[in-house]
Amino acid sequence: MKLKNPKLTDIAKTVMQKRYLMTDMKGKPTETPAEMFVRVAKHMAKAEVQFVSHDDKGKPLNGEAFSYWSEKFYERMTNWKFVCAGKAMFEAGNPGGTGQLSSCFVLPIEDNIQSIFKTLGDAAVIHKNNGGTGFNFSKIRPHGDKVKNVPKAASGPVDFIRAYSAALSQILQGAKRQGANIAILNVDHPDIEEFIQLKTEDGTIKNFNISVGVTNEFLEAVEQNKMWALINPRNGQTVRSVKARRLFDLVAETAWATGDPGLAFLDRMQQDNPTPAIGPIDATNPCGEIPLLPYESCNLTSIVLTNHLKIGKNKQWEIDWDDLKTSVHLGIRFLDDMIEVNTYALDDIRQMVKEGNRRVGLGVMGLAHLFYRLGIPYNSVEAVRLSERLAKFIRKEAEVASLNLAKERGTFGNFDNSIYAGSAENYRNCALLMIAPTGTTSLIADTSSGIEPVFSLVTVRRSFNEDSKANAPTKEFTIPDQEFDSLITKKYGSKTAKEIVDKLASGEDVAGIKELDKADKKLFVTTHNIAPEWHIKIQAAWQKWIDNSVSKTINFPYNATVDDVKTAYLTGWKLGLKGITIYRDGSKMDQVLNVKGKESKLSSTTNLHVDNKPGTAEKTVCPECGAAAQVKDGCVSCPQCGWSKCSM
């Protein structure tokens, strides 16, 4: 295999060295990025020797499958056509790793002490192997309920969530970070009010996201202002009734203030359950892009949309649909191979994943940069339509790829217990697509994250003297968003482009920069000057065709109201989202990125952020998912969603 050095920015090189390259005991890399991609490609392609394999034109490979497909995988990765999850990038073929390539898991919790602590033990094993976990605590009887006829003896789910958080926080992944988790409690549980307010104090339960599981029946009760029964899961009896609207208001008020909890739309999640005979889906992975059955996990890879463009006959950028098709087919094959070569920490997981559902998650990144290059504002009908067209195309090709794999390798093990049983839809995998946050992997691919808008057009990044006791800043760098900078340089010239960037860095807003024409002022929107309804519409357009789910934050400006949050929740439900997470700017005590001079109170027209390297005791908040972020080795990173920013 001929090595090809992938194109890397300085920040990407730093992140790859710290996160993904194999290193010696002193932390010095023992491989180059190109060699790392060889390692990953060859490890995945090991699965090919188990099956009768054909090339992409249908010709039998006759013993050449390993070299053929490893070359194909390598080409896609080094040309940044797709990027596998960071965990798999580090673990694949790494003799010093755990071999666990999956990032996310769901574990069951029953209403008995043996189940509760067995699951905690299983979660500890998963976290030790660098995975994240999701749980639904709704089967646990409420606080103060009786236990073996002893009244007021039950701890309740919230106490057990605290116990899980405390125990799992002691497990550092790769000696660097805590694992990510999500706790879901259904809205009819008697302890739901306590759960909703679980994270009202910043820093509490830092390693858990929380979401309320809501049903269509509940949200209809909210709209009709009906009473809502809270039911003891131990015996199915109503404990008390409350106004549905009051519970809904409490969720919105708490999320407005803290960013938590999110909502998980349980009926919508179950609607896409491919194996309902095996059980209901009521939990997700920590970032919400994969609703999973108990003991199910998922492997992830994301297509870089910006690298699937070409110059058309009119000398303008257009989508290269043939190249995108190639990436989808190779991505599905890559992920199915990943299931084969994966190491499973628990036998129950191996049975459910490898022998059962073979669920995979192929996603996308770079949507916002794609819109910039095509001249389409993120907050436009055209952006929504293109999102749906892309999602539909990727879904169709993913299904074809899975059907083709099934002809070579057979259907997934639970096929006869699936919604496809008896049909001609003989898929290799029970589900195919998702959209993850891609915080760090989009950083190394030099593109925008997931389907999120660009967060800021200009970042002022400060380097620090690590040897200084005062940790004093030594230099300041003004770094424009790479796509924005490239486009304005091409259009206006380097001198004018620098003037535009300097004005943004000094605090001016895009709307007031005379060097930019009207179309560009409309095009170069960022997270905080996009109304929440457009965030929701983009998420819904993708969710319509995504059989797993979508990780996306619905951002609100600092001056948004609780009613704005309620409207977003109901809109998301009606548009078919499977989950929704909101974040109102400034709703955490501290956050990683702030506008210079407007810390924690971003206006609705923010285009500049200051990226400081905080001291080790300073609280930081992830701007993508609102979770607690961590500072280490010059990088601020989020253990929940993978977002990362590094000082130079």
C-alpha positions in Angstrom: 0.0 0.0 0.0 1.5 3.3 -1.1 1.5 5.9 1.7 -0.2 9.2 1.1 0.1 11.9 3.7 -3.3 13.4 4.4 -3.7 17.1 4.4 -3.6 18.4 8.0 -3.8 21.8 9.7 -1.6 22.5 12.6 -4.5 22.0 15.0 -5.4 18.7 13.3 -1.8 17.5 13.7 -1.9 18.4 17.4 -5.2 16.7 18.0 -4.2 13.5 16.1 -1.0 13.3 18.1 -2.8 13.6 21.4 -5.8 11.5 20.5 -5.3 9.0 17.7 -1.7 8.2 16.9 0.1 5.4 18.7 2.8 6.7 21.0 5.7 5.4 23.1 5.8 5.6 26.9 6.9 9.3 26.7 4.0 10.2 24.5 6.1 10.5 21.4 4.2 9.3 18.3 5.4 6.0 16.8 3.5 6.4 13.6 2.6 9.1 11.1 -1.0 10.0 10.3 -0.6 8.2 7.0 0.6 5.1 8.9 -2.3 5.4 11.3 -4.8 5.3 8.4 -3.0 2.2 7.0 -3.4 0.6 10.4 -7.1 1.4 10.5 -7.8 0.4 6.9 -6.0 -3.0 7.3 -7.6 -3.8 10.6 -11.2 -3.3 9.2 -10.3 -5.2 6.0 -9.4 -8.3 8.0 -13.1 -9.1 8.0 -13.1 -9.5 4.2 -11.2 -12.8 4.3 -14.2 -14.5 6.0 -16.6 -13.9 3.1 -16.8 -14.5 -0.6 -16.0 -11.0 -1.7 -16.5 -9.1 -5.0 -15.1 -5.8 -6.2 -17.2 -2.8 -6.7 -18.1 -4.0 -10.2 -19.2 -7.4 -9.0 -16.1 -9.4 -10.0 -15.0 -12.1 -7.5 -11.8 -11.1 -5.8 -10.4 -14.7 -5.3 -8.1 -14.1 -2.3 -7.4 -10.5 -3.0 -10.2 -9.1 -0.9 -8.0 -7.9 1.9 -5.7 -5.8 -0.2 -8.5 -4.6 -2.5 -10.7 -3.3 0.3 -8.0 -2.0 2.6 -6.8 0.1 -0.4 -10.4 1.4 -0.9 -10.8 2.3 2.8 -7.4 3.9 2.9 -8.2 6.1 -0.1 -11.4 7.3 1.4 -9.8 8.2 4.7 -6.7 9.9 3.5 -8.7 12.0 1.0 -11.0 12.9 3.9 -14.0 11.5 2.2 -15.1 9.8 5.4 -13.7 9.7 9.0 -14.4 6.9 11.4 -15.2 7.7 15.0 -12.1 8.8 17.0 -12.3 5.9 19.3 -12.1 3.4 16.4 -9.3 5.4 14.9 -7.2 4.9 18.0 -8.1 1.4 18.8 -8.1 -0.3 15.4 -5.1 -2.5 15.1 -3.4 -0.9 18.1 -1.7 -3.5 20.2 -1.7 -1.1 23.1 -5.5 -0.5 22.9 -8.5 -2.4 24.2 -9.8 -3.5 20.8 -13.2 -2.0 21.6 -14.2 0.0 18.5 -17.7 0.9 19.5 -18.3 4.2 21.0 -21.7 3.9 22.5 -23.8 1.4 24.4 -27.2 1.0 26.2 -27.6 -1.2 29.3 -30.8 -2.4 30.9 -31.9 -1.5 34.5 -34.5 -3.6 36.3 -36.2 -2.8 39.6 -34.0 -4.9 41.8 -30.7 -4.3 43.5 -28.9 -7.2 41.7 -29.8 -5.7 38.3 -29.0 -2.2 39.3 -25.5 -3.0 40.4 -24.8 -5.7 37.8 -25.5 -2.9 35.2 -23.2 -0.6 37.1 -20.5 -3.2 36.9 -21.1 -3.8 33.2 -21.0 0.0 32.6 -17.6 0.1 34.5 -16.2 -2.5 32.2 -17.4 -0.5 29.1 -16.0 2.7 30.5 -12.7 1.0 31.2 -12.6 0.1 27.5 -13.3 3.8 26.6 -17.1 3.5 25.8 -20.0 5.6 26.8 -23.3 4.3 28.2 -27.0 5.1 28.1 -29.7 4.0 30.7 -33.4 4.4 31.2 -34.1 4.4 35.0 -37.9 4.3 34.7 -38.4 0.7 35.9 -37.0 1.6 39.4 -39.7 2.1 42.0 -40.0 5.7 43.3 -38.2 7.2 46.3 -39.9 6.3 49.6 -41.8 3.3 48.1 -41.9 0.1 50.0 -39.3 -2.7 49.7 -40.3 -6.2 50.8 -43.2 -4.7 52.7 -40.9 -2.2 54.5 -42.5 1.2 53.9 -40.4 4.3 52.7 -37.4 2.1 52.1 -36.8 2.6 48.4 -34.0 5.0 47.2 -35.6 5.9 43.9 -34.0 6.4 40.5 -32.4 9.8 41.2 -30.3 8.4 44.1 -29.1 5.6 41.9 -28.2 8.0 39.1 -26.1 9.9 41.6 -24.5 6.6 42.7 -23.8 5.7 39.0 -22.3 9.1 38.4 -20.0 8.9 41.5 -18.8 5.4 40.7 -18.3 5.9 36.9 -16.5 9.2 37.5 -13.7 7.3 39.1 -12.9 5.6 35.8 -10.6 7.6 33.6 -10.6 6.7 29.9 -7.1 6.5 28.6 -6.0 8.1 31.9 -7.4 11.4 30.4 -11.1 11.8 30.8 -14.3 10.4 32.3 -16.7 8.5 30.1 -20.0 9.9 28.9 -23.4 8.8 30.0 -27.1 9.6 29.6 -29.9 9.0 32.0 -33.5 8.9 30.8 -36.6 8.9 33.1 -40.0 8.6 31.6 -42.4 11.5 32.2 -45.0 9.3 34.0 -42.5 8.3 36.8 -43.5 9.6 40.3 -40.0 11.0 40.8 -40.0 12.9 37.5 -39.9 16.4 39.1 -36.9 15.6 41.1 -35.2 14.2 38.0 -36.0 17.2 35.9 -34.2 19.5 38.4 -31.3 17.1 39.0 -28.7 19.4 37.3 -29.9 22.8 38.5 -26.6 23.3 40.2 -23.7 23.5 37.7 -21.1 20.8 38.2 -23.6 18.3 39.6 -23.6 14.9 37.8 -21.0 16.2 35.4 -20.6 12.9 33.6 -24.3 12.5 32.8 -26.6 14.1 30.3 -30.2 13.8 31.3 -33.4 13.5 29.2 -37.1 13.2 29.9 -38.8 10.4 28.0 -42.0 11.8 26.7 -44.9 10.2 24.7 -47.4 11.5 22.2 -50.1 11.0 24.8 -48.2 13.3 27.2 -47.6 16.0 24.7 -51.3 15.9 23.6 -52.2 16.2 27.3 -50.0 19.3 27.4 -51.7 20.9 24.4 -55.1 20.1 25.9 -54.2 21.1 29.4 -55.2 17.8 30.8 -54.1 16.0 34.0 -51.3 13.5 33.9 -51.0 10.3 35.9 -47.7 9.5 37.6 -47.5 5.7 37.9 -45.5 3.5 40.2 -43.6 1.1 37.9 -43.6 -1.5 40.6 -47.3 -2.2 40.5 -48.7 0.0 37.7 -50.8 2.0 40.2 -51.3 5.8 39.9 -49.5 7.6 42.8 -50.9 11.0 42.0 -51.9 13.2 39.1 -50.5 16.5 38.1 -51.2 18.9 35.3 -49.3 17.8 32.2 -48.6 21.5 31.3 -47.0 22.0 34.7 -44.5 19.2 34.1 -43.9 20.5 30.6 -43.3 24.0 32.0 -40.8 22.7 34.6 -38.8 20.9 31.9 -38.7 24.1 29.7 -37.8 26.3 32.7 -35.0 24.1 33.8 -33.6 23.6 30.4 -33.8 27.4 29.8 -31.8 27.9 32.9 -29.2 25.1 32.7 -29.4 23.4 29.3 -30.7 20.2 30.9 -32.8 18.1 30.5 -33.4 17.3 26.9 -36.5 15.5 25.6 -36.5 11.9 24.1 -39.6 11.4 22.0 -40.3 7.7 22.9 -43.0 7.0 20.4 -41.0 8.4 17.5 -38.0 6.3 18.6 -40.1 3.2 18.8 -41.6 3.9 15.4 -38.2 3.1 13.8 -37.4 0.1 16.0 -36.5 -2.6 13.4 -36.8 -5.4 15.9 -39.9 -4.6 18.1 -40.4 -8.3 18.9 -37.2 -8.3 20.8 -38.1 -5.3 22.9 -38.9 -1.6 23.0 -36.3 1.1 22.5 -36.4 3.6 25.4 -32.7 4.8 25.7 -30.0 6.2 23.6 -26.3 6.6 23.6 -24.9 9.7 25.5 -25.3 12.1 22.6 -28.6 10.8 21.4 -27.8 9.9 17.8 -28.4 6.1 18.4 -31.5 4.8 20.1 -30.5 1.3 21.2 -32.0 -1.9 22.7 -30.4 -3.2 25.9 -26.9 -4.5 25.3 -26.8 -3.0 21.8 -24.0 -0.8 20.6 -23.1 1.0 17.4 -20.1 1.8 15.3 -19.8 5.2 13.7 -18.3 6.8 10.7 -19.1 10.2 9.1 -18.9 11.3 5.5 -17.2 14.7 4.9 -19.8 16.5 2.7 -17.5 19.3 1.7 -15.1 16.9 0.0 -17.9 15.6 -2.2 -18.1 18.7 -4.4 -16.9 19.4 -7.9 -16.7 22.3 -10.3 -19.6 22.0 -12.7 -20.1 23.1 -16.3 -21.1 26.6 -15.1 -17.8 26.9 -13.2 -19.7 26.7 -9.9 -19.5 24.2 -7.1 -22.0 21.3 -7.2 -22.4 18.0 -5.4 -20.6 15.1 -6.9 -23.3 12.5 -6.4 -21.3 9.7 -7.9 -18.5 10.2 -5.5 -20.9 10.5 -2.6 -22.5 7.2 -3.7 -19.0 5.6 -3.6 -18.4 6.9 0.0 -21.8 5.7 1.2 -21.2 2.1 -0.1 -17.7 2.0 1.2 -18.8 3.5 4.5 -21.4 0.8 5.1 -19.0 -1.9 4.2 -16.3 -0.4 6.5 -18.8 -0.4 9.4 -20.0 -3.9 8.8 -16.4 -5.0 8.8 -15.9 -3.1 12.0 -18.6 -5.3 13.7 -16.6 -8.4 12.7 -13.2 -7.2 13.9 -14.5 -5.5 17.1 -13.7 -6.7 20.6 -16.7 -7.0 22.8 -16.3 -6.3 26.5 -19.5 -8.3 27.4 -20.8 -11.5 25.9 -24.4 -10.0 26.0 -23.2 -7.1 23.8 -21.5 -9.5 21.3 -24.7 -11.5 21.0 -26.9 -8.5 20.4 -24.5 -6.6 18.1 -22.5 -9.2 16.1 -25.0 -12.1 16.1 -28.2 -10.1 16.4 -28.9 -6.7 14.9 -25.6 -5.6 13.3 -26.7 -1.9 13.7 -24.3 0.6 12.1 -24.2 4.4 12.0 -23.0 6.2 8.9 -23.4 10.0 9.2 -22.2 13.3 7.8 -20.1 16.3 8.8 -19.4 19.6 7.1 -23.0 20.6 6.2 -22.5 24.2 7.2 -19.4 24.5 5.1 -21.2 22.8 2.2 -23.8 25.5 2.4 -21.2 28.2 2.4 -19.5 26.9 -0.7 -22.8 26.4 -2.5 -23.9 29.9 -1.5 -26.9 28.7 0.5 -27.8 30.3 3.8 -28.2 27.8 6.6 -31.5 29.5 7.6 -33.3 29.1 4.3 -35.8 27.0 2.6 -33.2 26.0 0.1 -31.0 24.6 2.9 -33.8 22.5 4.3 -34.6 21.2 0.8 -31.0 20.3 0.1 -30.7 18.6 3.5 -33.6 16.4 2.8 -32.3 15.6 -0.7 -28.9 14.6 0.7 -30.4 12.6 3.5 -32.8 10.7 1.1 -29.9 10.0 -1.4 -27.6 8.7 1.4 -30.4 6.6 2.8 -31.2 5.0 -0.5 -27.6 4.2 -1.3 -27.0 2.9 2.2 -29.9 0.5 1.8 -28.5 -0.7 -1.5 -25.1 -1.3 0.1 -26.6 -3.3 3.0 -28.7 -5.4 0.5 -25.5 -6.1 -1.5 -23.6 -7.1 1.6 -26.4 -9.5 2.6 -26.1 -11.3 -0.7 -22.4 -12.0 0.2 -22.6 -12.4 3.9 -26.3 -13.1 4.9 -28.8 -11.0 6.7 -28.5 -9.8 10.3 -29.1 -12.5 12.9 -32.4 -11.1 14.2 -33.8 -10.7 10.7 -36.6 -13.2 11.2 -37.7 -11.2 14.3 -37.6 -7.9 12.5 -40.0 -5.7 10.6 -38.4 -7.0 7.4 -39.2 -10.7 7.9 -40.9 -12.2 4.9 -40.0 -9.3 2.6 -37.5 -8.9 -0.1 -35.6 -6.3 1.9 -32.9 -8.7 3.0 -30.6 -6.3 4.8 -27.2 -7.1 6.3 -27.9 -4.4 9.1 -31.0 -3.6 11.0 -30.2 0.2 10.8 -27.8 2.2 8.9 -27.6 6.0 9.4 -27.1 8.5 12.2 -25.6 12.0 12.7 -23.1 12.3 15.5 -21.7 15.6 16.9 -18.2 14.9 15.3 -16.6 17.6 17.4 -13.0 16.3 17.3 -13.1 14.3 14.1 -14.5 17.3 12.1 -11.6 19.3 13.6 -9.0 17.0 12.1 -11.0 16.9 8.8 -10.9 20.7 8.8 -14.7 21.1 8.3 -17.7 22.1 10.3 -19.2 19.8 12.9 -22.0 17.4 12.0 -25.0 19.2 10.7 -24.4 22.2 13.0 -24.0 25.7 11.7 -20.5 27.3 11.9 -20.1 28.4 15.5 -18.1 31.6 14.8 -16.4 33.2 11.8 -13.4 34.3 13.7 -11.7 32.9 16.8 -9.1 34.7 18.8 -6.9 31.9 20.1 -4.4 32.6 22.8 -1.2 30.5 23.4 0.1 30.2 26.9 3.4 29.8 28.6 3.0 26.4 30.2 6.1 27.0 32.5 4.7 30.2 33.8 3.2 29.9 37.3 0.7 32.6 36.4 -0.1 30.7 33.2 0.1 34.0 31.4 -0.8 34.4 27.7 2.2 34.8 25.5 0.7 35.3 22.0 -2.7 35.9 20.4 -3.8 34.4 17.1 -6.7 35.5 15.0 -8.0 32.5 13.2 -10.9 32.8 10.7 -13.2 29.9 9.9 -11.3 28.2 7.1 -14.2 28.0 4.6 -15.2 31.6 5.2 -11.6 32.8 4.8 -11.1 30.9 1.6 -14.3 32.1 0.0 -13.9 35.8 0.9 -10.2 35.7 -0.2 -11.2 34.3 -3.5 -14.0 36.8 -4.0 -12.5 40.0 -2.6 -8.7 39.4 -2.6 -6.4 38.7 0.3 -6.0 42.4 1.4 -9.8 43.0 1.6 -10.3 39.6 3.2 -7.8 40.5 5.9 -9.6 43.7 6.6 -12.9 41.8 7.0 -11.3 39.3 9.4 -9.7 42.1 11.4 -13.0 43.9 11.7 -14.7 40.8 12.9 -11.9 40.2 15.4 -12.3 43.7 16.7 -16.0 43.0 17.5 -17.8 44.3 14.4 -20.8 42.3 13.2 -21.1 40.9 9.7 -24.1 43.1 9.0 -22.0 46.2 9.5 -19.0 45.3 7.4 -19.2 47.4 4.2 -16.7 45.2 2.3 -19.1 42.3 2.3 -22.0 42.4 -0.2 -25.6 41.8 0.7 -25.6 38.2 -0.4 -22.5 37.3 1.7 -24.0 39.0 4.8 -27.0 36.8 4.4 -24.8 33.7 3.6 -22.3 33.8 6.4 -24.7 33.1 9.3 -23.4 31.5 12.5 -25.0 29.5 15.3 -26.3 32.5 17.3 -27.8 34.4 14.5 -29.9 31.5 13.3 -33.4 31.4 14.7 -34.2 28.2 16.6 -36.9 27.2 14.2 -34.3 26.9 11.4 -32.1 24.7 13.6 -35.2 22.5 14.1 -36.1 22.4 10.4 -32.7 21.3 9.4 -32.6 18.6 12.1 -36.1 17.4 11.0 -35.1 17.3 7.3 -32.3 14.9 8.1 -34.3 12.9 10.7 -37.0 12.1 8.1 -34.5 9.8 6.3 -32.2 8.8 9.2 -33.2 5.4 10.7 -31.2 5.9 13.9 -31.2 9.5 15.1 -29.6 12.9 14.9 -27.4 14.7 17.5 -28.1 18.4 17.2 -28.2 21.3 19.6 -31.0 23.9 19.2 -29.3 27.1 20.1 -31.0 30.1 21.7 -29.7 33.6 22.3 -29.3 34.8 25.9 -32.5 36.8 25.8 -34.7 33.9 24.7 -37.7 33.2 26.8 -39.1 30.0 28.4 -42.0 30.2 26.0 -39.4 30.1 23.1 -38.1 26.8 24.5 -41.6 25.4 24.8 -42.4 26.3 21.2 -39.2 24.6 20.1 -40.1 21.4 22.0 -43.6 21.2 20.4 -42.3 22.1 17.0 -39.6 19.4 17.2 -42.2 16.8 18.2 -44.6 17.7 15.4 -41.8 17.7 12.8 -40.8 14.1 13.8 -37.6 14.5 15.8 -36.6 11.6 18.0 -35.0 13.9 20.6 -34.3 17.5 21.2 -31.6 19.3 23.2 -31.6 23.1 23.7 -28.9 25.4 24.9 -29.5 29.1 25.7 -26.4 31.1 25.5 -25.1 32.1 28.9 -27.3 29.6 30.8 -24.3 27.9 32.3 -22.1 29.7 34.8 -19.1 29.6 32.5 -18.6 28.6 28.9 -15.6 27.8 26.8 -16.2 30.4 24.0 -17.3 33.9 24.6 -17.5 37.1 22.6 -14.8 39.5 23.5 -16.4 42.0 25.9 -19.7 40.2 26.0 -18.8 37.2 28.1 -21.8 34.8 28.7 -24.3 37.1 27.0 -23.9 36.6 23.3 -26.0 38.8 21.1 -28.1 37.2 18.3 -25.5 38.4 15.8 -22.4 36.8 17.2 -19.5 36.1 14.7 -16.5 36.4 17.0 -15.3 34.2 19.8 -12.4 34.2 22.1 -10.8 30.9 22.8 -8.9 31.1 26.1 -7.1 28.2 27.7 -8.6 28.3 31.2 -6.8 27.4 34.4 -7.2 23.9 35.7 -9.7 25.0 38.3 -11.9 27.0 36.0 -15.3 25.6 35.0 -15.9 25.3 31.3 -19.0 24.3 29.3 -19.1 22.7 25.9 -20.7 25.1 23.4 -22.1 22.2 21.3 -23.9 20.1 24.0 -23.8 22.2 27.1 -22.0 19.5 29.1 -19.0 20.1 31.4 -15.8 20.3 29.3 -12.3 19.5 30.5 -9.0 21.3 30.1 -5.8 19.2 29.5 -2.7 19.5 27.5 -3.7 22.8 25.9 -7.0 21.4 24.7 -10.5 22.1 26.0 -12.6 18.9 25.2 -16.0 17.6 25.9 -16.3 14.0 27.1 -20.0 14.0 26.3 -20.1 14.8 22.6 -16.4 14.9 21.6 -16.2 18.6 20.9 -12.7 20.0 21.2 -10.7 23.2 20.8 -6.9 23.3 21.3 -4.5 26.2 22.1 -1.5 26.5 19.9 
